[in-house]
Amino acid sequence: MIIDLRSDTVTRPTPGMRRAIAEAEVGDDVFADDPTATRLEARTAELLGHEAALFVPSGTMGNQLAIRCHTRPGDEVLLEADAHIWNYEGGAAAALSGVQLRPVPGRAGVLGPEDLAPIIRPDDPHHPRSRLVCLENTHNRAGGRIVPLAALAAVARFTRARGLALHLDGARLWNAAVATGTPLTAYGELADSVLVCFSKGLGAPIGSALAGSRDFIALARRERKKFGGGMRQVGILAAACLYALDHHLERLVEDHQNARLLAHELAAIPGVAIEPEAVETNIVLFDVAGSGLVVDHVLAALRERGVLLVPFGGTSIRAVTHLDVGRDQVIQAARAVAAVVAAGVARAAGSRPGSMGESTGEPTVIRP
């Protein structure tokens, strides 16, 4: 049996979701007559406190549509230095919209007006125009940390005062809302546009949505066509997303509980470093530097034991809990980590550099 904790995107559709897909009422969405997609868009807009929403196949497309619609070529986009848009979207902002991204160091994914104010460009033709600020909530590379509502509100006030647009990459905004008990509208209405992802956390096989004003979404629909995102009988996908909203949103609390359980189990392993109190949602980051083991070899050994995790840069590893992994499997995964670390440490004496017992210092890939 495989325990797959690589991401919350690895889930399989449940039997109920498969029935919803099979029974979906469909039309041609390019002609705007797919009724299921239309229902999903209306519901998403209402959940996020916006006038309209647009179904898109991926979170990356949604984020890039937001950048495209908020900016003009040559503009500058400000975002936190560990943001998904900066690290995991293939340089799309430059390639597709002709803008430059300016990463700003934050604190656990959080930016404030004090971080942004000193770097807003003056109105001078020598400089790009500062036009858009992008925030991410929850923040992946910060370990699923929740950007507090007050921090988002402070940036929203700042951007409005400075004439900037604000986009919220809320691929896992569901997790922030459930963990804090904050309505999605409270987060969504702070930003000019919001991206949410149905295949992260909620278990849908495909699909994200971009929300904003009617005029903004009308423009995004036009640009989506250029990006190749105009699909036909998309209702079979939208039905899965609607099912996910009905059945998988409130249960995210279970994923958060399992993530905290995993963090506490890992914290008891000698050579593993983790701060369980920093685990706020469904992402768990832990460091194996204290064991002296190479991350890639740890992951290979775990794979042999049926546990799948991903490297997260340097000596860190990421695990993400989701609806396909229960409490017992989380405990099994932690025990597998303990066994691999103990075996590796036992073999470390006399090992050559680059073997299981010593880090080579080579970077490892960080995953979205």
CORJO-V496427 format. One record per residue. RES is the residue in one small letter. PHI is phi in whole degrees, 0 to 359 (* if undefined). D_LAST is the distance of its C-alpha to the last C-alpha in Angstrom with 1 decimal. Layout:
BEGIN
RES_PHI_D_LAST + RES_PHI_D_LAST
END
This chain:
BEGIN
m_*_24.4 + i_268_20.7 + i_253_18.7 + d_260_15.1 + l_247_12.8 + r_294_9.7 + s_194_8.1 + d_277_10.3 + t_268_9.8 + v_269_12.2 + t_295_15.2 + r_255_18.4 + p_301_20.7 + t_287_23.4 + p_305_27.0 + g_296_27.6 + m_293_24.7 + r_296_26.0 + r_295_29.4 + a_298_28.1 + i_297_26.6 + a_295_29.9 + e_263_32.0 + a_297_30.2 + e_278_32.5 + v_232_31.4 + g_207_32.5 + d_264_31.5 + d_290_28.8 + v_296_29.5 + f_271_32.9 + a_62_31.4 + d_235_33.2 + d_268_30.7 + p_294_31.7 + t_288_28.8 + a_297_26.2 + t_297_28.7 + r_297_28.8 + l_297_25.0 + e_297_24.9 + a_295_27.9 + r_293_26.6 + t_296_23.2 + a_302_25.1 + e_295_27.4 + l_300_24.8 + l_263_23.3 + g_74_26.7 + h_237_26.7 + e_284_29.2 + a_207_27.1 + a_213_23.8 + l_226_22.5 + f_285_20.7 + v_224_18.1 + p_289_16.3 + s_213_12.7 + g_296_11.0 + t_300_10.7 + m_297_14.4 + g_298_15.2 + n_297_14.0 + q_289_15.7 + l_296_18.8 + a_299_19.0 + i_298_19.1 + r_301_21.5 + c_278_23.8 + h_270_23.9 + t_232_24.7 + r_234_26.9 + p_307_26.5 + g_96_27.0 + d_287_25.6 + e_240_23.3 + v_247_20.2 + l_261_19.6 + l_203_16.4 + e_294_15.1 + a_296_14.3 + d_256_10.9 + a_293_9.9 + h_302_7.0 + i_301_10.1 + w_281_11.2 + n_261_8.5 + y_233_6.4 + e_241_9.3 + g_63_11.7 + g_67_14.4 + a_296_15.2 + a_300_17.0 + a_287_19.4 + a_291_19.8 + l_261_20.3 + s_240_21.8 + g_66_23.3 + v_248_22.1 + q_250_20.9 + l_262_18.2 + r_240_19.5 + p_286_17.1 + v_238_19.0 + p_300_18.6 + g_241_18.3 + r_235_18.8 + a_52_16.0 + g_86_14.4 + v_262_17.8 + l_245_19.9 + g_231_23.6 + p_306_26.4 + e_294_27.6 + d_279_24.5 + l_273_24.8 + a_304_28.6 + p_289_29.4 + i_246_27.2 + i_294_28.2 + r_289_30.0 + p_290_33.7 + d_283_35.3 + d_212_36.2 + p_296_35.9 + h_287_34.8 + h_246_31.5 + p_293_28.7 + r_275_28.9 + s_292_26.5 + r_232_25.6 + l_219_22.3 + v_246_20.3 + c_244_16.7 + l_243_15.5 + e_229_12.5 + n_207_13.5 + t_289_12.3 + h_258_10.4 + n_300_7.0 + r_287_8.1 + a_272_11.5 + g_84_11.0 + g_73_11.2 + r_292_14.3 + i_270_16.3 + v_283_17.6 + p_302_21.3 + l_303_23.1 + a_296_25.7 + a_292_23.3 + l_296_22.0 + a_296_25.7 + a_295_26.7 + v_292_24.4 + a_298_25.5 + r_297_29.1 + f_295_28.5 + t_295_27.0 + r_297_29.8 + a_293_32.4 + r_263_31.1 + g_73_30.8 + l_259_27.0 + a_272_24.7 + l_233_21.9 + h_246_18.7 + l_249_16.5 + d_279_12.9 + g_254_13.4 + a_309_10.8 + r_244_11.6 + l_298_15.0 + w_307_16.6 + n_295_15.8 + a_297_17.2 + a_294_20.3 + v_292_21.0 + a_294_20.6 + t_260_22.9 + g_73_25.2 + t_268_24.7 + p_300_25.2 + l_303_22.5 + t_299_25.1 + a_297_25.5 + y_284_22.0 + g_297_22.1 + e_286_25.5 + l_286_24.7 + a_256_22.6 + d_286_24.0 + s_211_21.1 + v_222_18.4 + l_252_15.4 + v_233_14.7 + c_238_12.8 + f_279_15.0 + s_267_12.7 + k_248_10.6 + g_86_13.2 + l_273_16.2 + g_85_16.1 + a_287_16.9 + p_288_16.3 + i_209_15.6 + g_128_15.8 + s_221_15.2 + a_214_17.9 + l_247_18.8 + a_242_21.8 + g_181_24.4 + s_288_28.1 + r_301_30.0 + d_294_30.6 + f_297_27.0 + i_289_25.9 + a_298_28.8 + l_293_27.6 + a_297_24.0 + r_296_25.6 + r_296_27.5 + e_290_24.5 + r_301_22.5 + k_299_25.3 + k_295_25.0 + f_281_21.3 + g_84_22.3 + g_262_21.0 + g_280_24.5 + m_248_24.8 + r_265_27.9 + q_283_28.3 + v_284_25.0 + g_301_26.6 + i_294_25.6 + l_275_22.0 + a_298_23.0 + a_298_25.1 + a_296_22.2 + c_291_20.5 + l_297_23.9 + y_299_24.4 + a_299_21.1 + l_296_22.3 + d_287_25.6 + h_241_24.7 + h_241_21.2 + l_284_20.8 + e_293_23.3 + r_287_22.3 + l_303_19.0 + v_302_21.4 + e_294_21.6 + d_298_17.9 + h_294_18.3 + q_296_21.5 + n_293_20.1 + a_295_17.3 + r_294_20.2 + l_299_22.3 + l_300_19.9 + a_299_19.6 + h_292_23.5 + e_295_23.9 + l_292_21.8 + a_297_23.6 + a_275_26.8 + i_269_25.9 + p_301_27.7 + g_92_25.5 + v_252_22.3 + a_248_21.5 + i_200_19.8 + e_251_20.8 + p_303_21.1 + e_291_22.2 + a_276_18.9 + v_276_17.1 + e_255_17.5 + t_227_15.5 + n_248_13.5 + i_247_11.2 + v_237_13.2 + l_249_12.9 + f_220_16.0 + d_244_17.6 + v_250_20.0 + a_302_21.8 + g_295_24.9 + s_273_25.3 + g_76_25.5 + l_266_23.3 + v_275_20.9 + v_305_17.4 + d_298_17.3 + h_286_20.6 + v_299_19.8 + l_295_17.0 + a_295_19.6 + a_293_22.2 + l_293_20.1 + r_299_19.4 + e_298_23.2 + r_267_23.7 + g_85_21.5 + v_243_18.5 + l_250_15.0 + l_229_12.4 + v_232_9.9 + p_292_10.7 + f_225_9.3 + g_92_11.8 + g_62_15.6 + t_248_16.8 + s_258_14.1 + i_229_12.5 + r_244_10.2 + a_233_11.5 + v_231_10.8 + t_276_14.1 + h_198_15.0 + l_289_18.2 + d_268_18.6 + v_232_18.9 + g_260_22.0 + r_301_23.6 + d_297_25.5 + q_291_22.5 + v_297_20.7 + i_296_23.9 + q_300_24.1 + a_297_20.7 + a_297_21.8 + r_294_25.1 + a_294_23.5 + v_299_21.7 + a_300_25.1 + a_293_26.9 + v_295_24.7 + v_295_24.9 + a_297_28.7 + a_294_29.4 + g_293_27.6 + v_296_29.4 + a_296_32.6 + r_271_32.2 + a_293_31.2 + a_301_34.9 + g_80_36.0 + s_285_32.8 + r_280_32.3 + p_305_29.6 + g_94_26.5 + s_274_27.4 + m_302_25.9 + g_267_27.7 + e_221_26.6 + s_282_23.5 + t_276_23.7 + g_81_21.9 + e_284_19.7 + p_291_16.1 + t_244_13.3 + v_282_9.9 + i_261_6.9 + r_255_3.8 + p_280_0.0
END
